Amino acid sequence: MSNKHSKAQHIPQRTCSICKFKKELKSLYAFILIPEGIIIDPQRKLPHHRLYVCRDINCLSKLEEWGKHYYKKYYGIQKNWSELDLQSNRSVQGVNNEQ
């Protein structure tokens, strides 16, 4: 029996924003939604509330619709998704250039 106070066996888990299943943190993409757009946070170091989406193709395909709903509900604005997509593509290109 392992010691319940030991963190040696601990594997961090987060919930996918789309499917609501808990998964290992390593298997999820982290991103931040702010009124100006989407910021992808691959190193998970930005000081904002991070949201997670799993790498499953079904969840990734539903992310667009979820993002529209999120902006309308929490910010009271309707964002043009192509505008958000351009911003996220720029941040992804920046991540790819760093690696």
KOLGU-4560 file (N, C-alpha, C; in nm, 3 decimals, padded with zeros to 5 digits):
<recs>
<n_xx: 00.084 n_yy: -00.117 n_zz: 00.000 ca_xx: 00.000 ca_yy: 00.000 ca_zz: 00.000 c_xx: 00.090 c_yy: 00.124 c_zz: 00.000 mol: A seq: 1 type: MET>
<n_xx: 00.059 n_yy: 00.217 n_zz: -00.089 ca_xx: 00.140 ca_yy: 00.338 ca_zz: -00.096 c_xx: 00.096 c_yy: 00.438 c_zz: 00.010 mol: A seq: 2 type: SER>
<n_xx: 00.188 n_yy: 00.523 n_zz: 00.046 ca_xx: 00.160 ca_yy: 00.627 ca_zz: 00.143 c_xx: 00.067 c_yy: 00.730 c_zz: 00.080 mol: A seq: 3 type: ASN>
<n_xx: -00.045 n_yy: 00.763 n_zz: 00.142 ca_xx: -00.141 ca_yy: 00.853 ca_zz: 00.080 c_xx: -00.091 c_yy: 00.997 c_zz: 00.075 mol: A seq: 4 type: LYS>
<n_xx: 00.014 n_yy: 01.029 n_zz: 00.150 ca_xx: 00.071 ca_yy: 01.163 ca_zz: 00.149 c_xx: 00.185 c_yy: 01.176 c_zz: 00.048 mol: A seq: 5 type: HIS>
<n_xx: 00.225 n_yy: 01.066 n_zz: -00.011 ca_xx: 00.334 ca_yy: 01.068 ca_zz: -00.110 c_xx: 00.281 c_yy: 01.118 c_zz: -00.244 mol: A seq: 6 type: SER>
<n_xx: 00.358 n_yy: 01.206 n_zz: -00.309 ca_xx: 00.319 ca_yy: 01.257 ca_zz: -00.440 c_xx: 00.396 c_yy: 01.188 c_zz: -00.552 mol: A seq: 7 type: LYS>
<n_xx: 00.469 n_yy: 01.084 n_zz: -00.521 ca_xx: 00.548 ca_yy: 01.014 ca_zz: -00.621 c_xx: 00.461 c_yy: 00.950 c_zz: -00.728 mol: A seq: 8 type: ALA>
<n_xx: 00.342 n_yy: 00.905 n_zz: -00.695 ca_xx: 00.254 ca_yy: 00.839 ca_zz: -00.789 c_xx: 00.154 c_yy: 00.934 c_zz: -00.854 mol: A seq: 9 type: GLN>
<n_xx: 00.158 n_yy: 01.061 n_zz: -00.816 ca_xx: 00.058 ca_yy: 01.157 ca_zz: -00.864 c_xx: 00.080 c_yy: 01.192 c_zz: -01.011 mol: A seq: 10 type: HIS>
<n_xx: -00.028 n_yy: 01.185 n_zz: -01.088 ca_xx: -00.028 ca_yy: 01.226 ca_zz: -01.229 c_xx: -00.133 c_yy: 01.336 c_zz: -01.241 mol: A seq: 11 type: ILE>
<n_xx: -00.091 n_yy: 01.461 n_zz: -01.275 ca_xx: -00.190 ca_yy: 01.569 ca_zz: -01.284 c_xx: -00.293 c_yy: 01.544 c_zz: -01.393 mol: A seq: 12 type: PRO>
<n_xx: -00.417 n_yy: 01.576 n_zz: -01.362 ca_xx: -00.527 ca_yy: 01.560 ca_zz: -01.458 c_xx: -00.602 c_yy: 01.690 c_zz: -01.472 mol: A seq: 13 type: GLN>
<n_xx: -00.653 n_yy: 01.714 n_zz: -01.591 ca_xx: -00.737 ca_yy: 01.831 ca_zz: -01.618 c_xx: -00.857 c_yy: 01.784 c_zz: -01.699 mol: A seq: 14 type: ARG>
<n_xx: -00.959 n_yy: 01.869 n_zz: -01.706 ca_xx: -01.081 ca_yy: 01.836 ca_zz: -01.778 c_xx: -01.082 c_yy: 01.904 c_zz: -01.913 mol: A seq: 15 type: THR>
<n_xx: -01.116 n_yy: 01.829 n_zz: -02.015 ca_xx: -01.130 ca_yy: 01.883 ca_zz: -02.150 c_xx: -01.252 c_yy: 01.976 c_zz: -02.151 mol: A seq: 16 type: CYS>
<n_xx: -01.237 n_yy: 02.095 n_zz: -02.208 ca_xx: -01.347 ca_yy: 02.192 ca_zz: -02.212 c_xx: -01.460 c_yy: 02.147 c_zz: -02.302 mol: A seq: 17 type: SER>
<n_xx: -01.433 n_yy: 02.059 n_zz: -02.395 ca_xx: -01.533 ca_yy: 02.016 ca_zz: -02.492 c_xx: -01.609 c_yy: 01.893 c_zz: -02.444 mol: A seq: 18 type: ILE>
<n_xx: -01.538 n_yy: 01.784 n_zz: -02.419 ca_xx: -01.603 ca_yy: 01.658 ca_zz: -02.385 c_xx: -01.622 c_yy: 01.636 c_zz: -02.234 mol: A seq: 19 type: CYS>
<n_xx: -01.557 n_yy: 01.720 n_zz: -02.152 ca_xx: -01.569 ca_yy: 01.716 ca_zz: -02.006 c_xx: -01.513 c_yy: 01.589 c_zz: -01.942 mol: A seq: 20 type: LYS>
<n_xx: -01.426 n_yy: 01.517 n_zz: -02.013 ca_xx: -01.360 ca_yy: 01.400 ca_zz: -01.954 c_xx: -01.227 c_yy: 01.444 c_zz: -01.893 mol: A seq: 21 type: PHE>
<n_xx: -01.191 n_yy: 01.382 n_zz: -01.782 ca_xx: -01.063 ca_yy: 01.410 ca_zz: -01.719 c_xx: -00.957 c_yy: 01.323 c_zz: -01.786 mol: A seq: 22 type: LYS>
<n_xx: -00.845 n_yy: 01.388 n_zz: -01.819 ca_xx: -00.735 ca_yy: 01.318 ca_zz: -01.884 c_xx: -00.605 c_yy: 01.369 c_zz: -01.827 mol: A seq: 23 type: LYS>
<n_xx: -00.497 n_yy: 01.297 n_zz: -01.856 ca_xx: -00.365 ca_yy: 01.339 ca_zz: -01.810 c_xx: -00.331 c_yy: 01.474 c_zz: -01.872 mol: A seq: 24 type: GLU>
<n_xx: -00.264 n_yy: 01.556 n_zz: -01.795 ca_xx: -00.228 ca_yy: 01.690 ca_zz: -01.839 c_xx: -00.142 c_yy: 01.687 c_zz: -01.966 mol: A seq: 25 type: LEU>
<n_xx: -00.056 n_yy: 01.588 n_zz: -01.977 ca_xx: 00.033 ca_yy: 01.577 ca_zz: -02.094 c_xx: -00.044 c_yy: 01.552 c_zz: -02.223 mol: A seq: 26 type: LYS>
<n_xx: -00.163 n_yy: 01.494 n_zz: -02.214 ca_xx: -00.238 ca_yy: 01.458 ca_zz: -02.335 c_xx: -00.336 c_yy: 01.567 c_zz: -02.378 mol: A seq: 27 type: SER>
<n_xx: -00.327 n_yy: 01.686 n_zz: -02.319 ca_xx: -00.419 ca_yy: 01.795 ca_zz: -02.352 c_xx: -00.344 c_yy: 01.916 c_zz: -02.407 mol: A seq: 28 type: LEU>
<n_xx: -00.409 n_yy: 01.989 n_zz: -02.496 ca_xx: -00.357 ca_yy: 02.117 ca_zz: -02.544 c_xx: -00.407 c_yy: 02.226 c_zz: -02.449 mol: A seq: 29 type: TYR>
<n_xx: -00.319 n_yy: 02.319 n_zz: -02.412 ca_xx: -00.358 ca_yy: 02.430 ca_zz: -02.325 c_xx: -00.373 c_yy: 02.556 c_zz: -02.410 mol: A seq: 30 type: ALA>
<n_xx: -00.478 n_yy: 02.634 n_zz: -02.381 ca_xx: -00.496 ca_yy: 02.761 ca_zz: -02.449 c_xx: -00.566 c_yy: 02.859 c_zz: -02.356 mol: A seq: 31 type: PHE>
<n_xx: -00.557 n_yy: 02.986 n_zz: -02.391 ca_xx: -00.617 ca_yy: 03.092 ca_zz: -02.312 c_xx: -00.709 c_yy: 03.171 c_zz: -02.403 mol: A seq: 32 type: ILE>
<n_xx: -00.830 n_yy: 03.199 n_zz: -02.357 ca_xx: -00.923 ca_yy: 03.283 ca_zz: -02.430 c_xx: -00.934 c_yy: 03.417 c_zz: -02.359 mol: A seq: 33 type: LEU>
<n_xx: -00.903 n_yy: 03.523 n_zz: -02.431 ca_xx: -00.917 ca_yy: 03.658 ca_zz: -02.381 c_xx: -01.001 c_yy: 03.736 c_zz: -02.482 mol: A seq: 34 type: ILE>
<n_xx: -01.053 n_yy: 03.852 n_zz: -02.447 ca_xx: -01.138 ca_yy: 03.924 ca_zz: -02.544 c_xx: -01.070 c_yy: 03.954 c_zz: -02.676 mol: A seq: 35 type: PRO>
<n_xx: -00.938 n_yy: 03.964 n_zz: -02.676 ca_xx: -00.867 ca_yy: 03.994 ca_zz: -02.801 c_xx: -00.848 c_yy: 03.871 c_zz: -02.889 mol: A seq: 36 type: GLU>
<n_xx: -00.864 n_yy: 03.751 n_zz: -02.835 ca_xx: -00.848 ca_yy: 03.631 ca_zz: -02.916 c_xx: -00.799 c_yy: 03.511 c_zz: -02.837 mol: A seq: 37 type: GLY>
<n_xx: -00.748 n_yy: 03.414 n_zz: -02.912 ca_xx: -00.698 ca_yy: 03.289 ca_zz: -02.854 c_xx: -00.547 c_yy: 03.295 c_zz: -02.845 mol: A seq: 38 type: ILE>
<n_xx: -00.494 n_yy: 03.249 n_zz: -02.733 ca_xx: -00.349 ca_yy: 03.236 ca_zz: -02.718 c_xx: -00.321 c_yy: 03.091 c_zz: -02.683 mol: A seq: 39 type: ILE>
<n_xx: -00.240 n_yy: 03.026 n_zz: -02.764 ca_xx: -00.200 ca_yy: 02.889 ca_zz: -02.735 c_xx: -00.079 c_yy: 02.896 c_zz: -02.642 mol: A seq: 40 type: ILE>
<n_xx: -00.084 n_yy: 02.818 n_zz: -02.536 ca_xx: 00.019 ca_yy: 02.822 ca_zz: -02.431 c_xx: 00.086 c_yy: 02.686 c_zz: -02.418 mol: A seq: 41 type: ASP>
<n_xx: 00.179 n_yy: 02.652 n_zz: -02.509 ca_xx: 00.239 ca_yy: 02.518 ca_zz: -02.505 c_xx: 00.327 c_yy: 02.494 c_zz: -02.382 mol: A seq: 42 type: PRO>
<n_xx: 00.394 n_yy: 02.597 n_zz: -02.331 ca_xx: 00.477 ca_yy: 02.579 ca_zz: -02.211 c_xx: 00.397 c_yy: 02.596 c_zz: -02.083 mol: A seq: 43 type: GLN>
<n_xx: 00.274 n_yy: 02.640 n_zz: -02.093 ca_xx: 00.182 ca_yy: 02.659 ca_zz: -01.979 c_xx: 00.242 c_yy: 02.753 c_zz: -01.874 mol: A seq: 44 type: ARG>
<n_xx: 00.293 n_yy: 02.867 n_zz: -01.920 ca_xx: 00.356 ca_yy: 02.962 ca_zz: -01.829 c_xx: 00.286 c_yy: 03.098 c_zz: -01.824 mol: A seq: 45 type: LYS>
<n_xx: 00.190 n_yy: 03.122 n_zz: -01.911 ca_xx: 00.123 ca_yy: 03.252 ca_zz: -01.911 c_xx: 00.032 c_yy: 03.265 c_zz: -01.790 mol: A seq: 46 type: LEU>
<n_xx: 00.026 n_yy: 03.383 n_zz: -01.729 ca_xx: -00.049 ca_yy: 03.400 ca_zz: -01.604 c_xx: -00.197 c_yy: 03.429 c_zz: -01.624 mol: A seq: 47 type: PRO>
<n_xx: -00.267 n_yy: 03.340 n_zz: -01.688 ca_xx: -00.411 ca_yy: 03.352 ca_zz: -01.707 c_xx: -00.474 c_yy: 03.216 c_zz: -01.682 mol: A seq: 48 type: HIS>
<n_xx: -00.606 n_yy: 03.215 n_zz: -01.677 ca_xx: -00.679 ca_yy: 03.090 ca_zz: -01.661 c_xx: -00.667 c_yy: 03.009 c_zz: -01.790 mol: A seq: 49 type: HIS>
<n_xx: -00.608 n_yy: 02.892 n_zz: -01.779 ca_xx: -00.591 ca_yy: 02.807 ca_zz: -01.896 c_xx: -00.710 c_yy: 02.714 c_zz: -01.912 mol: A seq: 50 type: ARG>
<n_xx: -00.744 n_yy: 02.692 n_zz: -02.035 ca_xx: -00.846 ca_yy: 02.595 ca_zz: -02.071 c_xx: -00.777 c_yy: 02.483 c_zz: -02.147 mol: A seq: 51 type: LEU>
<n_xx: -00.836 n_yy: 02.367 n_zz: -02.147 ca_xx: -00.771 ca_yy: 02.251 ca_zz: -02.208 c_xx: -00.867 c_yy: 02.183 c_zz: -02.304 mol: A seq: 52 type: TYR>
<n_xx: -00.809 n_yy: 02.128 n_zz: -02.410 ca_xx: -00.886 ca_yy: 02.048 ca_zz: -02.505 c_xx: -00.802 c_yy: 01.925 c_zz: -02.536 mol: A seq: 53 type: VAL>
<n_xx: -00.867 n_yy: 01.810 n_zz: -02.542 ca_xx: -00.793 ca_yy: 01.687 ca_zz: -02.570 c_xx: -00.757 c_yy: 01.679 c_zz: -02.718 mol: A seq: 54 type: CYS>
<n_xx: -00.668 n_yy: 01.591 n_zz: -02.750 ca_xx: -00.616 ca_yy: 01.580 ca_zz: -02.886 c_xx: -00.705 c_yy: 01.496 c_zz: -02.977 mol: A seq: 55 type: ARG>
<n_xx: -00.820 n_yy: 01.458 n_zz: -02.927 ca_xx: -00.916 ca_yy: 01.381 ca_zz: -03.004 c_xx: -00.974 c_yy: 01.467 c_zz: -03.117 mol: A seq: 56 type: ASP>
<n_xx: -00.987 n_yy: 01.410 n_zz: -03.235 ca_xx: -01.033 ca_yy: 01.485 ca_zz: -03.352 c_xx: -01.175 c_yy: 01.538 c_zz: -03.332 mol: A seq: 57 type: ILE>
<n_xx: -01.259 n_yy: 01.467 n_zz: -03.259 ca_xx: -01.396 ca_yy: 01.514 ca_zz: -03.233 c_xx: -01.396 c_yy: 01.641 c_zz: -03.149 mol: A seq: 58 type: ASN>
<n_xx: -01.313 n_yy: 01.645 n_zz: -03.047 ca_xx: -01.306 ca_yy: 01.764 ca_zz: -02.962 c_xx: -01.246 c_yy: 01.882 c_zz: -03.037 mol: A seq: 59 type: CYS>
<n_xx: -01.144 n_yy: 01.857 n_zz: -03.115 ca_xx: -01.082 ca_yy: 01.965 ca_zz: -03.191 c_xx: -01.177 c_yy: 02.023 c_zz: -03.295 mol: A seq: 60 type: LEU>
<n_xx: -01.260 n_yy: 01.937 n_zz: -03.353 ca_xx: -01.354 ca_yy: 01.987 ca_zz: -03.453 c_xx: -01.468 c_yy: 02.068 c_zz: -03.389 mol: A seq: 61 type: SER>
<n_xx: -01.499 n_yy: 02.042 n_zz: -03.262 ca_xx: -01.605 ca_yy: 02.115 ca_zz: -03.192 c_xx: -01.553 c_yy: 02.242 c_zz: -03.124 mol: A seq: 62 type: LYS>
<n_xx: -01.423 n_yy: 02.264 n_zz: -03.128 ca_xx: -01.365 ca_yy: 02.378 ca_zz: -03.059 c_xx: -01.415 c_yy: 02.511 c_zz: -03.115 mol: A seq: 63 type: LEU>
<n_xx: -01.436 n_yy: 02.520 n_zz: -03.245 ca_xx: -01.483 ca_yy: 02.644 ca_zz: -03.306 c_xx: -01.619 c_yy: 02.685 c_zz: -03.250 mol: A seq: 64 type: GLU>
<n_xx: -01.713 n_yy: 02.592 n_zz: -03.249 ca_xx: -01.847 ca_yy: 02.622 ca_zz: -03.198 c_xx: -01.843 c_yy: 02.654 c_zz: -03.049 mol: A seq: 65 type: GLU>
<n_xx: -01.762 n_yy: 02.583 n_zz: -02.975 ca_xx: -01.748 ca_yy: 02.608 ca_zz: -02.832 c_xx: -01.692 c_yy: 02.748 c_zz: -02.808 mol: A seq: 66 type: TRP>
<n_xx: -01.594 n_yy: 02.789 n_zz: -02.888 ca_xx: -01.534 ca_yy: 02.921 ca_zz: -02.873 c_xx: -01.634 c_yy: 03.032 c_zz: -02.898 mol: A seq: 67 type: GLY>
<n_xx: -01.720 n_yy: 03.016 n_zz: -02.996 ca_xx: -01.824 ca_yy: 03.116 ca_zz: -03.023 c_xx: -01.917 c_yy: 03.129 c_zz: -02.904 mol: A seq: 68 type: LYS>
<n_xx: -01.958 n_yy: 03.016 n_zz: -02.849 ca_xx: -02.047 ca_yy: 03.016 ca_zz: -02.733 c_xx: -01.979 c_yy: 03.080 c_zz: -02.612 mol: A seq: 69 type: HIS>
<n_xx: -01.852 n_yy: 03.049 n_zz: -02.591 ca_xx: -01.777 ca_yy: 03.102 ca_zz: -02.478 c_xx: -01.770 c_yy: 03.254 c_zz: -02.484 mol: A seq: 70 type: TYR>
<n_xx: -01.734 n_yy: 03.309 n_zz: -02.600 ca_xx: -01.724 ca_yy: 03.454 ca_zz: -02.614 c_xx: -01.858 c_yy: 03.523 c_zz: -02.591 mol: A seq: 71 type: TYR>
<n_xx: -01.963 n_yy: 03.464 n_zz: -02.643 ca_xx: -02.095 ca_yy: 03.524 ca_zz: -02.627 c_xx: -02.139 c_yy: 03.520 c_zz: -02.482 mol: A seq: 72 type: LYS>
<n_xx: -02.115 n_yy: 03.409 n_zz: -02.414 ca_xx: -02.161 ca_yy: 03.392 ca_zz: -02.276 c_xx: -02.079 c_yy: 03.477 c_zz: -02.177 mol: A seq: 73 type: LYS>
<n_xx: -01.948 n_yy: 03.473 n_zz: -02.187 ca_xx: -01.864 ca_yy: 03.536 ca_zz: -02.086 c_xx: -01.823 c_yy: 03.679 c_zz: -02.118 mol: A seq: 74 type: TYR>
<n_xx: -01.815 n_yy: 03.714 n_zz: -02.244 ca_xx: -01.773 ca_yy: 03.849 ca_zz: -02.279 c_xx: -01.886 c_yy: 03.932 c_zz: -02.339 mol: A seq: 75 type: TYR>
<n_xx: -01.997 n_yy: 03.869 n_zz: -02.373 ca_xx: -02.110 ca_yy: 03.940 ca_zz: -02.429 c_xx: -02.084 c_yy: 03.995 c_zz: -02.568 mol: A seq: 76 type: GLY>
<n_xx: -01.988 n_yy: 03.936 n_zz: -02.637 ca_xx: -01.955 ca_yy: 03.981 ca_zz: -02.772 c_xx: -01.954 c_yy: 03.861 c_zz: -02.865 mol: A seq: 77 type: ILE>
<n_xx: -01.977 n_yy: 03.889 n_zz: -02.991 ca_xx: -01.966 ca_yy: 03.784 ca_zz: -03.091 c_xx: -01.840 c_yy: 03.809 c_zz: -03.170 mol: A seq: 78 type: GLN>
<n_xx: -01.748 n_yy: 03.714 n_zz: -03.164 ca_xx: -01.622 ca_yy: 03.727 ca_zz: -03.235 c_xx: -01.633 c_yy: 03.658 c_zz: -03.370 mol: A seq: 79 type: LYS>
<n_xx: -01.564 n_yy: 03.714 n_zz: -03.466 ca_xx: -01.551 ca_yy: 03.651 ca_zz: -03.595 c_xx: -01.446 c_yy: 03.542 c_zz: -03.582 mol: A seq: 80 type: ASN>
<n_xx: -01.485 n_yy: 03.417 n_zz: -03.602 ca_xx: -01.393 ca_yy: 03.307 ca_zz: -03.577 c_xx: -01.272 c_yy: 03.312 c_zz: -03.669 mol: A seq: 81 type: TRP>
<n_xx: -01.286 n_yy: 03.362 n_zz: -03.790 ca_xx: -01.169 ca_yy: 03.371 ca_zz: -03.879 c_xx: -01.067 c_yy: 03.466 c_zz: -03.820 mol: A seq: 82 type: SER>
<n_xx: -01.112 n_yy: 03.571 n_zz: -03.751 ca_xx: -01.022 ca_yy: 03.664 ca_zz: -03.684 c_xx: -00.946 c_yy: 03.591 c_zz: -03.572 mol: A seq: 83 type: GLU>
<n_xx: -01.018 n_yy: 03.509 n_zz: -03.496 ca_xx: -00.955 ca_yy: 03.431 ca_zz: -03.390 c_xx: -00.859 c_yy: 03.329 c_zz: -03.446 mol: A seq: 84 type: LEU>
<n_xx: -00.897 n_yy: 03.268 n_zz: -03.557 ca_xx: -00.814 ca_yy: 03.166 ca_zz: -03.619 c_xx: -00.681 c_yy: 03.224 c_zz: -03.665 mol: A seq: 85 type: ASP>
<n_xx: -00.684 n_yy: 03.345 n_zz: -03.719 ca_xx: -00.561 ca_yy: 03.410 ca_zz: -03.761 c_xx: -00.469 c_yy: 03.434 c_zz: -03.643 mol: A seq: 86 type: LEU>
<n_xx: -00.524 n_yy: 03.480 n_zz: -03.531 ca_xx: -00.443 ca_yy: 03.504 ca_zz: -03.413 c_xx: -00.385 c_yy: 03.375 c_zz: -03.359 mol: A seq: 87 type: GLN>
<n_xx: -00.463 n_yy: 03.268 n_zz: -03.357 ca_xx: -00.412 ca_yy: 03.141 ca_zz: -03.306 c_xx: -00.307 c_yy: 03.084 c_zz: -03.401 mol: A seq: 88 type: SER>
<n_xx: -00.324 n_yy: 03.103 n_zz: -03.532 ca_xx: -00.225 ca_yy: 03.055 ca_zz: -03.627 c_xx: -00.092 c_yy: 03.128 c_zz: -03.606 mol: A seq: 89 type: ASN>
<n_xx: -00.098 n_yy: 03.258 n_zz: -03.579 ca_xx: 00.025 ca_yy: 03.333 ca_zz: -03.553 c_xx: 00.095 c_yy: 03.279 c_zz: -03.429 mol: A seq: 90 type: ARG>
<n_xx: 00.019 n_yy: 03.251 n_zz: -03.324 ca_xx: 00.082 ca_yy: 03.201 ca_zz: -03.202 c_xx: 00.135 c_yy: 03.060 c_zz: -03.222 mol: A seq: 91 type: SER>
<n_xx: 00.068 n_yy: 02.978 n_zz: -03.303 ca_xx: 00.118 ca_yy: 02.843 ca_zz: -03.332 c_xx: 00.246 c_yy: 02.853 c_zz: -03.414 mol: A seq: 92 type: VAL>
<n_xx: 00.252 n_yy: 02.944 n_zz: -03.510 ca_xx: 00.373 ca_yy: 02.960 ca_zz: -03.589 c_xx: 00.489 c_yy: 03.003 c_zz: -03.501 mol: A seq: 93 type: GLN>
<n_xx: 00.461 n_yy: 03.089 n_zz: -03.403 ca_xx: 00.566 ca_yy: 03.131 ca_zz: -03.310 c_xx: 00.616 c_yy: 03.015 c_zz: -03.227 mol: A seq: 94 type: GLY>
<n_xx: 00.527 n_yy: 02.926 n_zz: -03.189 ca_xx: 00.565 ca_yy: 02.807 ca_zz: -03.111 c_xx: 00.649 c_yy: 02.715 c_zz: -03.198 mol: A seq: 95 type: VAL>
<n_xx: 00.609 n_yy: 02.694 n_zz: -03.321 ca_xx: 00.682 ca_yy: 02.605 ca_zz: -03.411 c_xx: 00.821 c_yy: 02.659 c_zz: -03.440 mol: A seq: 96 type: ASN>
<n_xx: 00.836 n_yy: 02.791 n_zz: -03.448 ca_xx: 00.967 ca_yy: 02.850 ca_zz: -03.475 c_xx: 01.060 c_yy: 02.836 c_zz: -03.358 mol: A seq: 97 type: ASN>
<n_xx: 01.006 n_yy: 02.832 n_zz: -03.236 ca_xx: 01.088 ca_yy: 02.820 ca_zz: -03.116 c_xx: 01.145 c_yy: 02.680 c_zz: -03.099 mol: A seq: 98 type: GLU>
<n_xx: 01.078 n_yy: 02.580 n_zz: -03.151 ca_xx: 01.121 ca_yy: 02.441 ca_zz: -03.128 c_xx: 01.231 c_yy: 02.400 c_zz: -03.220 mol: A seq: 99 type: GLN>
</recs>
